[in-house]
Amino acid sequence: MKSAIWYWGTGGAGSRVMMRIADRLADAYGASQTALLMHGDSDFLDAARGSGHPVFTVGGAAGHRAKAALLLAAPWRAVQLVRALVRHRPRIVIIPMNFALACPLALLVRGLGIRLIYLVHDAEPHSGDFAPKYQRMTQRWLIGQARSVVAMSHNVAARVRELHPGLRAGQIDVVPLHMLARAPRCDGRPNPDGPLRFLFMGRLLRYKGLDLLAQALSRMSQHTDWRLTIAGDGPERGQVLAWFGTMPQVDLTRLRPFEEAEIEDLIDSHDIMICPYRDASQSGSVAEALYAGMPSLVTPSGGLAEQIGHGAAGWIAPSATPEAIAATIEDCLEHRDGYAARSASTAAFARAELAINVWPDILAKAAS
């Protein structure tokens, strides 16, 4: 089954998901059967070229801030897309995340008689997302072009069905984000020595609830046996500095874009991933934590509870409020002797989820 994965972003969740799907398809068919259509500035380009997959790249503008440059590049990008598809001749093209020029260039894929699979990360834009009307329009169009749609959680799938009632029965599959890797990296961690180390990792955006976390921590002045690192960059960087800057137990030295290679080091040097999201579909940070036997503390927003096995791989705050988040953190601190058991449960949950490779069935259904 020849396929191609097409994503012209330069990094982030789209690129990471692209590589993870490529790994799963390589397990089933061999790397040479799946081409990667990438941007030449992708953080994963070296890994892609070393993996045995055919790689086709484009250069130049990338990202939603380069609208004019992308429009000018569209004709040449269209030529490059067609050339790559003609050379590799896939039966299926997978779009692992919406990106600039996927709409309308996916018409070229359809025009060559190739079936499309589109992955939906979020059924709707999050609060504070850029260009929400444009995101809704292009995603609706891509879903309409796709032979099959893959949602990253059952929560997302249910909302997609509500928003797109014209989808056929069986047209949506669910592949949770954490089911994309090959195997967990460990079987669990021991109880931590010293303060319990929490990690927030990712883009600093309003929907991720860092203001809620700051308010929660301000209620915990009587506790000194915790630390928090906030790693990442984004529009709320200034607010994060203001919210957490006077808290001595919070490390803000990682408020910057970080390299892909830093993710494992961050996770391995902390104990609990914390996701105080006010609204969510699922979290890439939780997925990365699962692979390392790292439990997560999440709110009940969107598919987060589902993503940690409804508590098997972490803790779920009763609500996305400062009071509930603070109470859940305090529970982690007061029952820290149970951390090793929770970590072992996290690793077991990840292993069970990854036991079956669902991608051959998804591709076969799309090709039929």
Secondary structure as UniProt FT lines:
FT   STRAND          3..6
FT   HELIX           12..29
FT   HELIX           31..33
FT   STRAND          34..39
FT   TURN            40..41
FT   TURN            43..44
FT   HELIX           45..49
FT   TURN            50..52
FT   STRAND          55..58
FT   TURN            64..65
FT   HELIX           67..88
FT   STRAND          92..95
FT   STRAND          100..101
FT   HELIX           102..111
FT   TURN            112..113
FT   STRAND          115..120
FT   TURN            127..128
FT   HELIX           132..145
FT   STRAND          148..151
FT   HELIX           154..163
FT   TURN            165..166
FT   TURN            169..170
FT   STRAND          172..174
FT   HELIX           177..180
FT   STRAND          196..201
FT   HELIX           206..208
FT   HELIX           210..218
FT   TURN            221..222
FT   STRAND          226..231
FT   TURN            235..236
FT   HELIX           237..244
FT   TURN            245..246
FT   TURN            248..249
FT   STRAND          250..251
FT   TURN            253..254
FT   TURN            260..261
FT   HELIX           262..268
FT   STRAND          272..275
FT   HELIX           284..291
FT   TURN            292..293
FT   STRAND          296..298
FT   TURN            302..303
FT   HELIX           304..307
FT   HELIX           309..311
FT   TURN            312..313
FT   STRAND          314..316
FT   HELIX           322..334
FT   HELIX           336..338
FT   HELIX           339..353
FT   HELIX           359..367
//
